[in-house]
Structures are given as structure tokens and as C-alpha cells.
Amino acid sequence: MQACACATMSRALTTVAALVPVTHFVLPRHVRLPNLPPSLTATSHTGTFRRRFPPPYNFRALSDPVTAGLGGFDVIGDGGSMLQDAGATALVIAGAYALISTFDFLSERKLIEQNLSRKLVHILSGLLFMASWPIFSASRWARYFASVVPFTNCLRLVIHGLSLATDEGLIKSVTREGNPDELLRGPLYYVLVLILSAVLFWRESPVGVISLAMMCGGDGIADIVGRRFGSTKIPYNKQKSWAGSLSMFVLGFLVSVGMLYYFSSLGYFHLDWVSTVERVAAVSFIATIVESLPITGTVDDNISVPLVSMVVASLAFGY
């Protein structure tokens, strides 16, 4: 059985690997991975960046804004940037499909618990989507190309949630009770937040990065840890545990800082790390408090956690 699982995972990874050289070929030569410049930045709009982000940011102006950015394009309709973004979109969609298909298989073969499979998809899909943003160009349309990925999943959830089509693997991998109606709640809210973060904040702002890190990493790990080690419940909400909340705070904080470092190392923004760590800790703490409240029956965690994180991070970072 393990050999069968490995074979299926290998086929999924082979599909993604087959698309990499194709996408690599269609990208402009100066943005192919071996030719990346040593210093990268995401935006050529220096004035806009400075107006949006006061300290703790230190934005480094570029002498040649036309070639700024990972893709080196900032012209509407530029053929090179459009081709790069289309290739990146296809690659990320293929990766998302491979990820979900792998966990579908593992869940169906009882190699992993259904709830654990669902939570791992919850954690990994959003973080990998966010981590893929740098492969898109610097065109102002890049964020919309990236949004096609969660939008595709949004359509898929709506179609199967309304029972217009049937996909038992999808239902088992992302729902709690195997009910198609669940696809129109938590999972749908999840992909809508991915779209919102990409379109509204993109890689130019730590606000979107932090909100997705809290929703995916923090909230995702809280359920896993809470179910396994959450014997001691929170007094005001017996559905939540101290272990789950503590893990959300710690992992939400660590994932947020890690993703900020990832984008900062690529030059998308430069941060005063002492101040940044303090502000991220404050966001993580408030998001953890909100997640622990007995409001799940009224407001889904995939709405409350990222939206509160967006608001608090916007205030903390001066968006």
C-alpha cells in the first residue's frame, strides 16, 4: 500500500515537473531561474510605496524603474510579462491540483486521517500559493493572473457545493463531515480570502502576507494540535483548548515572520526587524484571541481570523 501511495505521489510530482521546463522556456530569458539578478524588488512605483508604507520600511529606490521587479516589466499589455504570468498561472494551478490529488489519494487509501488531510491541505495550499507570487512579473496585471488560481478553485467549490457535479475525493479532502454543502462555507471563504489578499495587498505589503500566514499556518495548526493535545479547554469556549490556541500564536507568529523574511530577502520590502517582530507578535496575539472566541457558529474562522489580521496588521504597519 505504501508503494502504491509513493507511486501516485511520484506521478503527481512528475506532472508538475513536466510543466516546469515548459514554463521555464516561455519566460523571458532574463527572468529564468539561473539568470535572476542578485537584488530583487517587486514594484517600480517608488513614490506610491513611500506614501503607503512609512517606517519601519526602508525602501531602496532603483535607478532604472523600468527593469525593476522579478519580471522586469511594468507596461500594460507587454507581451513578455503576459506570457510570463500566463506560464506562472498554469504552473501554480498544476501544483495546486497535484497537492490536492495527493492528499485525496492518501485519504482514500486510509494512509492519513481525513481530518488531518483536510488541515494539511488548508495549511499548505495557501502558503504555497503565496510563496509562488515572486514567479509572476512586475506588471500591474500580475496579481490578477495569480488570482486566477484561487478563482479556479472557487468555481470548483461552487459547482460541487451546489451538486452540479460530483467529486468524492474533493469533498473528503476539504470537508469535515463529507457533506457537499460544506464546500460553500469554510473552503469557499478560504479561497475568497486568497483572492482578496492577492488583489488588494499582493507582494507589495506585509499585511496580506501576515493575514494569509495566520489563516493558513496559525489557524490550521491550532486544530491539529488541539485535537491531539487539547485536553485542557479554555474556560469561555469548551470547543477550544489552551494547546490549540498556544500553537496558533506560536506557529502563526513564526510562519508570518518566515514569509516576511522570504519576501524581504527578494527585495519586495525592507523591514526594521525589531519593530516588525513586535508588531507581528501583536497581530498573532489578537488573531489567536479572536479564534478562541465562541463565535464559530456565527462567523467562520476562515473569515474572522484573516480579516482581523488584516485590520490589525494594517494599523500596526501603517497601511
Buried (B, 14 or more C-beta within 10 A) or exposed (E): EEEEBEEBBEEBEEBBEEBEEEBBEBBBEEBBEEEEEEEBBBBBBBEEBEEBBEEBBEBEEBEEBEBBBBBBBBEEEBEBBBBBBBBBBBBBBBBBBBBBBBBBBBBBEEBBEBBBBBBBBBBBBBBBBBBBBBBBBBBBBBBBBBBBBBBBBBEBBBBBBEEEEEBEBBBBBBBEEEEBEBBBBBBBBBBBBBBBBBEBBBBBBBBBBBBBBBBBBBBBBBBBBBBEBBEEBBEEBEEBBBBBBBBBBBBBBBBBBEBBEBBBEBBBBBBEBEBBBEBBBBBBBBBBEBBBBEEBEEBBBBBBBBBBBBBBBBEBBBB
